[in-house]
Amino acid sequence: MTIDERLEKLAERHEALAQAVEITAGMQRANEEAIGKMVAENRERDRKWDERFGQVLEGIARLLHIAEIHEQRLDDLQGT
């Protein structure tokens, strides 16, 4: 194999590696975008869940207050 043939093969390998790196970089960018979208969606989902959970806790607190009022009324009616 002559030096020119070796250089040609080396150039072909270099081109193949450069293409592989470009493809890998493109895939990495696509993955990063997809992950970014998922993170944003998860944050929004978590925010909504936290909001709903807060509403449930407020409702429970109101029900507890009502139960305490009714308990007091029953105690007053029973004279205790």
PDB file of N, CA, C and O in Angstrom:
ATOM      1  N   MET A   1       0.863  -1.176   0.000  1.00  0.00           N
ATOM      2  CA  MET A   1       0.000   0.000   0.000  1.00  0.00           C
ATOM      3  C   MET A   1       0.906   1.235   0.000  1.00  0.00           C
ATOM      4  O   MET A   1       1.834   1.346   0.802  1.00  0.00           O
ATOM      5  N   THR A   2       0.614   2.151  -0.916  1.00  0.00           N
ATOM      6  CA  THR A   2       1.442   3.343  -1.026  1.00  0.00           C
ATOM      7  C   THR A   2       1.001   4.378  -0.003  1.00  0.00           C
ATOM      8  O   THR A   2      -0.052   4.254   0.622  1.00  0.00           O
ATOM      9  N   ILE A   3       1.814   5.379   0.151  1.00  0.00           N
ATOM     10  CA  ILE A   3       1.493   6.466   1.087  1.00  0.00           C
ATOM     11  C   ILE A   3       0.223   7.182   0.638  1.00  0.00           C
ATOM     12  O   ILE A   3      -0.600   7.553   1.475  1.00  0.00           O
ATOM     13  N   ASP A   4       0.053   7.380  -0.648  1.00  0.00           N
ATOM     14  CA  ASP A   4      -1.152   8.036  -1.160  1.00  0.00           C
ATOM     15  C   ASP A   4      -2.404   7.216  -0.825  1.00  0.00           C
ATOM     16  O   ASP A   4      -3.441   7.772  -0.464  1.00  0.00           O
ATOM     17  N   GLU A   5      -2.294   5.895  -0.949  1.00  0.00           N
ATOM     18  CA  GLU A   5      -3.426   5.034  -0.617  1.00  0.00           C
ATOM     19  C   GLU A   5      -3.734   5.098   0.878  1.00  0.00           C
ATOM     20  O   GLU A   5      -4.893   5.134   1.293  1.00  0.00           O
ATOM     21  N   ARG A   6      -2.671   5.112   1.668  1.00  0.00           N
ATOM     22  CA  ARG A   6      -2.859   5.216   3.120  1.00  0.00           C
ATOM     23  C   ARG A   6      -3.503   6.551   3.492  1.00  0.00           C
ATOM     24  O   ARG A   6      -4.408   6.607   4.325  1.00  0.00           O
ATOM     25  N   LEU A   7      -3.032   7.603   2.872  1.00  0.00           N
ATOM     26  CA  LEU A   7      -3.612   8.932   3.138  1.00  0.00           C
ATOM     27  C   LEU A   7      -5.081   8.973   2.712  1.00  0.00           C
ATOM     28  O   LEU A   7      -5.907   9.574   3.399  1.00  0.00           O
ATOM     29  N   GLU A   8      -5.408   8.342   1.590  1.00  0.00           N
ATOM     30  CA  GLU A   8      -6.787   8.295   1.118  1.00  0.00           C
ATOM     31  C   GLU A   8      -7.670   7.535   2.109  1.00  0.00           C
ATOM     32  O   GLU A   8      -8.772   7.979   2.432  1.00  0.00           O
ATOM     33  N   LYS A   9      -7.183   6.392   2.587  1.00  0.00           N
ATOM     34  CA  LYS A   9      -7.933   5.617   3.576  1.00  0.00           C
ATOM     35  C   LYS A   9      -8.098   6.405   4.862  1.00  0.00           C
ATOM     36  O   LYS A   9      -9.167   6.398   5.472  1.00  0.00           O
ATOM     37  N   LEU A  10      -7.035   7.085   5.271  1.00  0.00           N
ATOM     38  CA  LEU A  10      -7.080   7.902   6.484  1.00  0.00           C
ATOM     39  C   LEU A  10      -8.095   9.031   6.328  1.00  0.00           C
ATOM     40  O   LEU A  10      -8.831   9.340   7.264  1.00  0.00           O
ATOM     41  N   ALA A  11      -8.132   9.638   5.160  1.00  0.00           N
ATOM     42  CA  ALA A  11      -9.097  10.706   4.886  1.00  0.00           C
ATOM     43  C   ALA A  11     -10.524  10.156   4.922  1.00  0.00           C
ATOM     44  O   ALA A  11     -11.424  10.814   5.445  1.00  0.00           O
ATOM     45  N   GLU A  12     -10.739   8.969   4.377  1.00  0.00           N
ATOM     46  CA  GLU A  12     -12.063   8.349   4.406  1.00  0.00           C
ATOM     47  C   GLU A  12     -12.498   8.062   5.842  1.00  0.00           C
ATOM     48  O   GLU A  12     -13.645   8.313   6.212  1.00  0.00           O
ATOM     49  N   ARG A  13     -11.578   7.538   6.642  1.00  0.00           N
ATOM     50  CA  ARG A  13     -11.898   7.251   8.041  1.00  0.00           C
ATOM     51  C   ARG A  13     -12.197   8.538   8.801  1.00  0.00           C
ATOM     52  O   ARG A  13     -13.110   8.596   9.625  1.00  0.00           O
ATOM     53  N   HIS A  14     -11.406   9.568   8.503  1.00  0.00           N
ATOM     54  CA  HIS A  14     -11.621  10.864   9.157  1.00  0.00           C
ATOM     55  C   HIS A  14     -13.001  11.401   8.816  1.00  0.00           C
ATOM     56  O   HIS A  14     -13.698  11.910   9.694  1.00  0.00           O
ATOM     57  N   GLU A  15     -13.400  11.296   7.572  1.00  0.00           N
ATOM     58  CA  GLU A  15     -14.731  11.764   7.140  1.00  0.00           C
ATOM     59  C   GLU A  15     -15.836  10.950   7.821  1.00  0.00           C
ATOM     60  O   GLU A  15     -16.838  11.506   8.267  1.00  0.00           O
ATOM     61  N   ALA A  16     -15.646   9.643   7.895  1.00  0.00           N
ATOM     62  CA  ALA A  16     -16.647   8.792   8.548  1.00  0.00           C
ATOM     63  C   ALA A  16     -16.765   9.161  10.031  1.00  0.00           C
ATOM     64  O   ALA A  16     -17.873   9.235  10.562  1.00  0.00           O
ATOM     65  N   LEU A  17     -15.658   9.386  10.687  1.00  0.00           N
ATOM     66  CA  LEU A  17     -15.691   9.780  12.102  1.00  0.00           C
ATOM     67  C   LEU A  17     -16.356  11.144  12.272  1.00  0.00           C
ATOM     68  O   LEU A  17     -17.135  11.341  13.205  1.00  0.00           O
ATOM     69  N   ALA A  18     -16.055  12.081  11.379  1.00  0.00           N
ATOM     70  CA  ALA A  18     -16.666  13.409  11.461  1.00  0.00           C
ATOM     71  C   ALA A  18     -18.185  13.307  11.303  1.00  0.00           C
ATOM     72  O   ALA A  18     -18.928  13.987  12.011  1.00  0.00           O
ATOM     73  N   GLN A  19     -18.646  12.466  10.385  1.00  0.00           N
ATOM     74  CA  GLN A  19     -20.085  12.278  10.202  1.00  0.00           C
ATOM     75  C   GLN A  19     -20.714  11.640  11.433  1.00  0.00           C
ATOM     76  O   GLN A  19     -21.806  12.025  11.851  1.00  0.00           O
ATOM     77  N   ALA A  20     -20.021  10.664  12.010  1.00  0.00           N
ATOM     78  CA  ALA A  20     -20.545  10.004  13.208  1.00  0.00           C
ATOM     79  C   ALA A  20     -20.663  11.004  14.357  1.00  0.00           C
ATOM     80  O   ALA A  20     -21.634  10.976  15.113  1.00  0.00           O
ATOM     81  N   VAL A  21     -19.690  11.872  14.483  1.00  0.00           N
ATOM     82  CA  VAL A  21     -19.725  12.888  15.540  1.00  0.00           C
ATOM     83  C   VAL A  21     -20.886  13.852  15.299  1.00  0.00           C
ATOM     84  O   VAL A  21     -21.574  14.229  16.247  1.00  0.00           O
ATOM     85  N   GLU A  22     -21.113  14.255  14.055  1.00  0.00           N
ATOM     86  CA  GLU A  22     -22.232  15.148  13.735  1.00  0.00           C
ATOM     87  C   GLU A  22     -23.569  14.492  14.068  1.00  0.00           C
ATOM     88  O   GLU A  22     -24.454  15.124  14.645  1.00  0.00           O
ATOM     89  N   ILE A  23     -23.706  13.227  13.701  1.00  0.00           N
ATOM     90  CA  ILE A  23     -24.949  12.505  13.987  1.00  0.00           C
ATOM     91  C   ILE A  23     -25.161  12.389  15.498  1.00  0.00           C
ATOM     92  O   ILE A  23     -26.262  12.615  16.001  1.00  0.00           O
ATOM     93  N   THR A  24     -24.090  12.032  16.213  1.00  0.00           N
ATOM     94  CA  THR A  24     -24.178  11.894  17.672  1.00  0.00           C
ATOM     95  C   THR A  24     -24.525  13.230  18.326  1.00  0.00           C
ATOM     96  O   THR A  24     -25.338  13.279  19.249  1.00  0.00           O
ATOM     97  N   ALA A  25     -23.921  14.298  17.856  1.00  0.00           N
ATOM     98  CA  ALA A  25     -24.210  15.622  18.417  1.00  0.00           C
ATOM     99  C   ALA A  25     -25.669  16.005  18.166  1.00  0.00           C
ATOM    100  O   ALA A  25     -26.326  16.569  19.042  1.00  0.00           O
ATOM    101  N   GLY A  26     -26.172  15.698  16.973  1.00  0.00           N
ATOM    102  CA  GLY A  26     -27.579  15.981  16.674  1.00  0.00           C
ATOM    103  C   GLY A  26     -28.519  15.186  17.557  1.00  0.00           C
ATOM    104  O   GLY A  26     -29.529  15.705  18.031  1.00  0.00           O
ATOM    105  N   MET A  27     -28.183  13.927  17.775  1.00  0.00           N
ATOM    106  CA  MET A  27     -29.006  13.096  18.652  1.00  0.00           C
ATOM    107  C   MET A  27     -28.968  13.635  20.086  1.00  0.00           C
ATOM    108  O   MET A  27     -29.983  13.643  20.782  1.00  0.00           O
ATOM    109  N   GLN A  28     -27.795  14.082  20.513  1.00  0.00           N
ATOM    110  CA  GLN A  28     -27.660  14.625  21.859  1.00  0.00           C
ATOM    111  C   GLN A  28     -28.520  15.886  22.019  1.00  0.00           C
ATOM    112  O   GLN A  28     -29.197  16.056  23.033  1.00  0.00           O
ATOM    113  N   ARG A  29     -28.486  16.759  21.018  1.00  0.00           N
ATOM    114  CA  ARG A  29     -29.319  17.974  21.080  1.00  0.00           C
ATOM    115  C   ARG A  29     -30.801  17.611  21.143  1.00  0.00           C
ATOM    116  O   ARG A  29     -31.559  18.204  21.910  1.00  0.00           O
ATOM    117  N   ALA A  30     -31.208  16.634  20.334  1.00  0.00           N
ATOM    118  CA  ALA A  30     -32.615  16.209  20.339  1.00  0.00           C
ATOM    119  C   ALA A  30     -32.994  15.637  21.705  1.00  0.00           C
ATOM    120  O   ALA A  30     -34.075  15.922  22.220  1.00  0.00           O
ATOM    121  N   ASN A  31     -32.112  14.837  22.285  1.00  0.00           N
ATOM    122  CA  ASN A  31     -32.374  14.274  23.610  1.00  0.00           C
ATOM    123  C   ASN A  31     -32.473  15.364  24.669  1.00  0.00           C
ATOM    124  O   ASN A  31     -33.346  15.315  25.536  1.00  0.00           O
ATOM    125  N   GLU A  32     -31.583  16.345  24.600  1.00  0.00           N
ATOM    126  CA  GLU A  32     -31.617  17.439  25.573  1.00  0.00           C
ATOM    127  C   GLU A  32     -32.907  18.239  25.463  1.00  0.00           C
ATOM    128  O   GLU A  32     -33.472  18.658  26.474  1.00  0.00           O
ATOM    129  N   GLU A  33     -33.376  18.453  24.223  1.00  0.00           N
ATOM    130  CA  GLU A  33     -34.647  19.156  24.030  1.00  0.00           C
ATOM    131  C   GLU A  33     -35.803  18.349  24.609  1.00  0.00           C
ATOM    132  O   GLU A  33     -36.675  18.894  25.286  1.00  0.00           O
ATOM    133  N   ALA A  34     -35.802  17.050  24.339  1.00  0.00           N
ATOM    134  CA  ALA A  34     -36.885  16.192  24.845  1.00  0.00           C
ATOM    135  C   ALA A  34     -36.876  16.163  26.369  1.00  0.00           C
ATOM    136  O   ALA A  34     -37.930  16.225  27.001  1.00  0.00           O
ATOM    137  N   ILE A  35     -35.707  16.070  26.948  1.00  0.00           N
ATOM    138  CA  ILE A  35     -35.603  16.060  28.415  1.00  0.00           C
ATOM    139  C   ILE A  35     -36.061  17.391  28.976  1.00  0.00           C
ATOM    140  O   ILE A  35     -36.762  17.431  29.987  1.00  0.00           O
ATOM    141  N   GLY A  36     -35.673  18.481  28.330  1.00  0.00           N
ATOM    142  CA  GLY A  36     -36.111  19.805  28.775  1.00  0.00           C
ATOM    143  C   GLY A  36     -37.624  19.935  28.766  1.00  0.00           C
ATOM    144  O   GLY A  36     -38.211  20.497  29.692  1.00  0.00           O
ATOM    145  N   LYS A  37     -38.254  19.417  27.722  1.00  0.00           N
ATOM    146  CA  LYS A  37     -39.718  19.459  27.648  1.00  0.00           C
ATOM    147  C   LYS A  37     -40.344  18.620  28.750  1.00  0.00           C
ATOM    148  O   LYS A  37     -41.322  19.034  29.374  1.00  0.00           O
ATOM    149  N   MET A  38     -39.781  17.440  28.990  1.00  0.00           N
ATOM    150  CA  MET A  38     -40.320  16.579  30.043  1.00  0.00           C
ATOM    151  C   MET A  38     -40.181  17.233  31.408  1.00  0.00           C
ATOM    152  O   MET A  38     -41.091  17.155  32.234  1.00  0.00           O
ATOM    153  N   VAL A  39     -39.045  17.877  31.648  1.00  0.00           N
ATOM    154  CA  VAL A  39     -38.839  18.543  32.935  1.00  0.00           C
ATOM    155  C   VAL A  39     -39.866  19.661  33.107  1.00  0.00           C
ATOM    156  O   VAL A  39     -40.443  19.814  34.183  1.00  0.00           O
ATOM    157  N   ALA A  40     -40.093  20.438  32.056  1.00  0.00           N
ATOM    158  CA  ALA A  40     -41.070  21.526  32.127  1.00  0.00           C
ATOM    159  C   ALA A  40     -42.472  20.959  32.369  1.00  0.00           C
ATOM    160  O   ALA A  40     -43.229  21.500  33.175  1.00  0.00           O
ATOM    161  N   GLU A  41     -42.816  19.875  31.673  1.00  0.00           N
ATOM    162  CA  GLU A  41     -44.135  19.259  31.870  1.00  0.00           C
ATOM    163  C   GLU A  41     -44.278  18.722  33.288  1.00  0.00           C
ATOM    164  O   GLU A  41     -45.337  18.856  33.901  1.00  0.00           O
ATOM    165  N   ASN A  42     -43.223  18.118  33.806  1.00  0.00           N
ATOM    166  CA  ASN A  42     -43.268  17.592  35.173  1.00  0.00           C
ATOM    167  C   ASN A  42     -43.411  18.722  36.185  1.00  0.00           C
ATOM    168  O   ASN A  42     -44.133  18.582  37.172  1.00  0.00           O
ATOM    169  N   ARG A  43     -42.735  19.826  35.952  1.00  0.00           N
ATOM    170  CA  ARG A  43     -42.869  20.975  36.865  1.00  0.00           C
ATOM    171  C   ARG A  43     -44.297  21.492  36.877  1.00  0.00           C
ATOM    172  O   ARG A  43     -44.846  21.797  37.936  1.00  0.00           O
ATOM    173  N   GLU A  44     -44.899  21.589  35.694  1.00  0.00           N
ATOM    174  CA  GLU A  44     -46.276  22.065  35.599  1.00  0.00           C
ATOM    175  C   GLU A  44     -47.222  21.079  36.281  1.00  0.00           C
ATOM    176  O   GLU A  44     -48.119  21.488  37.019  1.00  0.00           O
ATOM    177  N   ARG A  45     -47.025  19.783  36.036  1.00  0.00           N
ATOM    178  CA  ARG A  45     -47.851  18.764  36.677  1.00  0.00           C
ATOM    179  C   ARG A  45     -47.705  18.826  38.193  1.00  0.00           C
ATOM    180  O   ARG A  45     -48.697  18.735  38.916  1.00  0.00           O
ATOM    181  N   ASP A  46     -46.479  18.980  38.676  1.00  0.00           N
ATOM    182  CA  ASP A  46     -46.241  19.064  40.118  1.00  0.00           C
ATOM    183  C   ASP A  46     -46.882  20.315  40.712  1.00  0.00           C
ATOM    184  O   ASP A  46     -47.424  20.279  41.816  1.00  0.00           O
ATOM    185  N   ARG A  47     -46.817  21.429  39.966  1.00  0.00           N
ATOM    186  CA  ARG A  47     -47.432  22.670  40.444  1.00  0.00           C
ATOM    187  C   ARG A  47     -48.939  22.492  40.588  1.00  0.00           C
ATOM    188  O   ARG A  47     -49.532  22.908  41.584  1.00  0.00           O
ATOM    189  N   LYS A  48     -49.552  21.867  39.577  1.00  0.00           N
ATOM    190  CA  LYS A  48     -50.998  21.640  39.637  1.00  0.00           C
ATOM    191  C   LYS A  48     -51.352  20.692  40.781  1.00  0.00           C
ATOM    192  O   LYS A  48     -52.335  20.902  41.491  1.00  0.00           O
ATOM    193  N   TRP A  49     -50.538  19.646  40.953  1.00  0.00           N
ATOM    194  CA  TRP A  49     -50.797  18.701  42.038  1.00  0.00           C
ATOM    195  C   TRP A  49     -50.687  19.403  43.388  1.00  0.00           C
ATOM    196  O   TRP A  49     -51.531  19.203  44.261  1.00  0.00           O
ATOM    197  N   ASP A  50     -49.655  20.222  43.565  1.00  0.00           N
ATOM    198  CA  ASP A  50     -49.491  20.963  44.820  1.00  0.00           C
ATOM    199  C   ASP A  50     -50.688  21.881  45.076  1.00  0.00           C
ATOM    200  O   ASP A  50     -51.158  22.003  46.207  1.00  0.00           O
ATOM    201  N   GLU A  51     -51.173  22.522  44.013  1.00  0.00           N
ATOM    202  CA  GLU A  51     -52.328  23.417  44.137  1.00  0.00           C
ATOM    203  C   GLU A  51     -53.563  22.625  44.575  1.00  0.00           C
ATOM    204  O   GLU A  51     -54.285  23.039  45.483  1.00  0.00           O
ATOM    205  N   ARG A  52     -53.796  21.499  43.933  1.00  0.00           N
ATOM    206  CA  ARG A  52     -54.954  20.670  44.287  1.00  0.00           C
ATOM    207  C   ARG A  52     -54.831  20.118  45.705  1.00  0.00           C
ATOM    208  O   ARG A  52     -55.808  20.092  46.453  1.00  0.00           O
ATOM    209  N   PHE A  53     -53.642  19.682  46.067  1.00  0.00           N
ATOM    210  CA  PHE A  53     -53.425  19.149  47.402  1.00  0.00           C
ATOM    211  C   PHE A  53     -53.675  20.239  48.449  1.00  0.00           C
ATOM    212  O   PHE A  53     -54.250  19.971  49.504  1.00  0.00           O
ATOM    213  N   GLY A  54     -53.245  21.459  48.154  1.00  0.00           N
ATOM    214  CA  GLY A  54     -53.518  22.577  49.057  1.00  0.00           C
ATOM    215  C   GLY A  54     -55.016  22.809  49.211  1.00  0.00           C
ATOM    216  O   GLY A  54     -55.496  23.089  50.310  1.00  0.00           O
ATOM    217  N   GLN A  55     -55.748  22.693  48.117  1.00  0.00           N
ATOM    218  CA  GLN A  55     -57.200  22.857  48.181  1.00  0.00           C
ATOM    219  C   GLN A  55     -57.837  21.765  49.023  1.00  0.00           C
ATOM    220  O   GLN A  55     -58.764  22.030  49.789  1.00  0.00           O
ATOM    221  N   VAL A  56     -57.348  20.540  48.887  1.00  0.00           N
ATOM    222  CA  VAL A  56     -57.873  19.433  49.691  1.00  0.00           C
ATOM    223  C   VAL A  56     -57.605  19.687  51.167  1.00  0.00           C
ATOM    224  O   VAL A  56     -58.485  19.484  52.004  1.00  0.00           O
ATOM    225  N   LEU A  57     -56.394  20.130  51.489  1.00  0.00           N
ATOM    226  CA  LEU A  57     -56.062  20.417  52.884  1.00  0.00           C
ATOM    227  C   LEU A  57     -56.941  21.535  53.457  1.00  0.00           C
ATOM    228  O   LEU A  57     -57.370  21.470  54.609  1.00  0.00           O
ATOM    229  N   GLU A  58     -57.202  22.553  52.643  1.00  0.00           N
ATOM    230  CA  GLU A  58     -58.094  23.629  53.090  1.00  0.00           C
ATOM    231  C   GLU A  58     -59.491  23.098  53.350  1.00  0.00           C
ATOM    232  O   GLU A  58     -60.127  23.471  54.336  1.00  0.00           O
ATOM    233  N   GLY A  59     -59.971  22.227  52.469  1.00  0.00           N
ATOM    234  CA  GLY A  59     -61.296  21.627  52.648  1.00  0.00           C
ATOM    235  C   GLY A  59     -61.358  20.789  53.919  1.00  0.00           C
ATOM    236  O   GLY A  59     -62.350  20.833  54.647  1.00  0.00           O
ATOM    237  N   ILE A  60     -60.313  20.035  54.183  1.00  0.00           N
ATOM    238  CA  ILE A  60     -60.266  19.228  55.403  1.00  0.00           C
ATOM    239  C   ILE A  60     -60.278  20.129  56.628  1.00  0.00           C
ATOM    240  O   ILE A  60     -60.960  19.838  57.611  1.00  0.00           O
ATOM    241  N   ALA A  61     -59.530  21.215  56.571  1.00  0.00           N
ATOM    242  CA  ALA A  61     -59.497  22.145  57.702  1.00  0.00           C
ATOM    243  C   ALA A  61     -60.882  22.743  57.945  1.00  0.00           C
ATOM    244  O   ALA A  61     -61.300  22.897  59.092  1.00  0.00           O
ATOM    245  N   ARG A  62     -61.599  23.083  56.859  1.00  0.00           N
ATOM    246  CA  ARG A  62     -62.952  23.631  57.022  1.00  0.00           C
ATOM    247  C   ARG A  62     -63.893  22.582  57.617  1.00  0.00           C
ATOM    248  O   ARG A  62     -64.702  22.890  58.492  1.00  0.00           O
ATOM    249  N   LEU A  63     -63.782  21.345  57.138  1.00  0.00           N
ATOM    250  CA  LEU A  63     -64.626  20.282  57.690  1.00  0.00           C
ATOM    251  C   LEU A  63     -64.319  20.033  59.162  1.00  0.00           C
ATOM    252  O   LEU A  63     -65.231  19.793  59.953  1.00  0.00           O
ATOM    253  N   LEU A  64     -63.061  20.086  59.528  1.00  0.00           N
ATOM    254  CA  LEU A  64     -62.679  19.917  60.933  1.00  0.00           C
ATOM    255  C   LEU A  64     -63.306  21.019  61.784  1.00  0.00           C
ATOM    256  O   LEU A  64     -63.810  20.767  62.879  1.00  0.00           O
ATOM    257  N   HIS A  65     -63.264  22.236  61.264  1.00  0.00           N
ATOM    258  CA  HIS A  65     -63.858  23.367  61.994  1.00  0.00           C
ATOM    259  C   HIS A  65     -65.361  23.158  62.179  1.00  0.00           C
ATOM    260  O   HIS A  65     -65.900  23.396  63.261  1.00  0.00           O
ATOM    261  N   ILE A  66     -66.031  22.712  61.117  1.00  0.00           N
ATOM    262  CA  ILE A  66     -67.480  22.453  61.201  1.00  0.00           C
ATOM    263  C   ILE A  66     -67.754  21.347  62.215  1.00  0.00           C
ATOM    264  O   ILE A  66     -68.685  21.454  63.013  1.00  0.00           O
ATOM    265  N   ALA A  67     -66.949  20.285  62.189  1.00  0.00           N
ATOM    266  CA  ALA A  67     -67.131  19.184  63.140  1.00  0.00           C
ATOM    267  C   ALA A  67     -66.953  19.672  64.574  1.00  0.00           C
ATOM    268  O   ALA A  67     -67.692  19.259  65.469  1.00  0.00           O
ATOM    269  N   GLU A  68     -65.980  20.545  64.794  1.00  0.00           N
ATOM    270  CA  GLU A  68     -65.758  21.085  66.144  1.00  0.00           C
ATOM    271  C   GLU A  68     -66.949  21.922  66.597  1.00  0.00           C
ATOM    272  O   GLU A  68     -67.346  21.860  67.761  1.00  0.00           O
ATOM    273  N   ILE A  69     -67.523  22.705  65.678  1.00  0.00           N
ATOM    274  CA  ILE A  69     -68.698  23.517  66.013  1.00  0.00           C
ATOM    275  C   ILE A  69     -69.870  22.608  66.363  1.00  0.00           C
ATOM    276  O   ILE A  69     -70.566  22.850  67.349  1.00  0.00           O
ATOM    277  N   HIS A  70     -70.094  21.567  65.568  1.00  0.00           N
ATOM    278  CA  HIS A  70     -71.195  20.643  65.847  1.00  0.00           C
ATOM    279  C   HIS A  70     -70.960  19.909  67.175  1.00  0.00           C
ATOM    280  O   HIS A  70     -71.895  19.696  67.946  1.00  0.00           O
ATOM    281  N   GLU A  71     -69.742  19.538  67.425  1.00  0.00           N
ATOM    282  CA  GLU A  71     -69.432  18.864  68.686  1.00  0.00           C
ATOM    283  C   GLU A  71     -69.734  19.783  69.870  1.00  0.00           C
ATOM    284  O   GLU A  71     -70.276  19.348  70.886  1.00  0.00           O
ATOM    285  N   GLN A  72     -69.377  21.049  69.724  1.00  0.00           N
ATOM    286  CA  GLN A  72     -69.655  22.005  70.793  1.00  0.00           C
ATOM    287  C   GLN A  72     -71.168  22.168  70.998  1.00  0.00           C
ATOM    288  O   GLN A  72     -71.642  22.253  72.131  1.00  0.00           O
ATOM    289  N   ARG A  73     -71.916  22.210  69.892  1.00  0.00           N
ATOM    290  CA  ARG A  73     -73.375  22.335  69.999  1.00  0.00           C
ATOM    291  C   ARG A  73     -73.963  21.125  70.713  1.00  0.00           C
ATOM    292  O   ARG A  73     -74.835  21.268  71.569  1.00  0.00           O
ATOM    293  N   LEU A  74     -73.487  19.933  70.362  1.00  0.00           N
ATOM    294  CA  LEU A  74     -73.974  18.720  71.016  1.00  0.00           C
ATOM    295  C   LEU A  74     -73.651  18.750  72.499  1.00  0.00           C
ATOM    296  O   LEU A  74     -74.486  18.393  73.331  1.00  0.00           O
ATOM    297  N   ASP A  75     -72.432  19.179  72.829  1.00  0.00           N
ATOM    298  CA  ASP A  75     -72.053  19.271  74.249  1.00  0.00           C
ATOM    299  C   ASP A  75     -72.956  20.258  74.971  1.00  0.00           C
ATOM    300  O   ASP A  75     -73.379  20.008  76.100  1.00  0.00           O
ATOM    301  N   ASP A  76     -73.255  21.395  74.313  1.00  0.00           N
ATOM    302  CA  ASP A  76     -74.132  22.389  74.929  1.00  0.00           C
ATOM    303  C   ASP A  76     -75.539  21.836  75.125  1.00  0.00           C
ATOM    304  O   ASP A  76     -76.161  22.091  76.157  1.00  0.00           O
ATOM    305  N   LEU A  77     -76.054  21.078  74.148  1.00  0.00           N
ATOM    306  CA  LEU A  77     -77.386  20.498  74.259  1.00  0.00           C
ATOM    307  C   LEU A  77     -77.455  19.427  75.364  1.00  0.00           C
ATOM    308  O   LEU A  77     -78.481  19.251  76.021  1.00  0.00           O
ATOM    309  N   GLN A  78     -76.337  18.726  75.540  1.00  0.00           N
ATOM    310  CA  GLN A  78     -76.299  17.675  76.554  1.00  0.00           C
ATOM    311  C   GLN A  78     -75.986  18.250  77.936  1.00  0.00           C
ATOM    312  O   GLN A  78     -76.083  17.549  78.943  1.00  0.00           O
ATOM    313  N   GLY A  79     -75.614  19.516  77.975  1.00  0.00           N
ATOM    314  CA  GLY A  79     -75.332  20.181  79.224  1.00  0.00           C
ATOM    315  C   GLY A  79     -73.996  19.780  79.847  1.00  0.00           C
ATOM    316  O   GLY A  79     -73.848  19.831  81.068  1.00  0.00           O
ATOM    317  N   THR A  80     -73.040  19.391  79.041  1.00  0.00           N
ATOM    318  CA  THR A  80     -71.726  19.010  79.584  1.00  0.00           C
ATOM    319  C   THR A  80     -70.700  20.063  79.303  1.00  0.00           C
ATOM    320  O   THR A  80     -69.540  19.911  79.686  1.00  0.00           O
TER     321      THR A  80
END
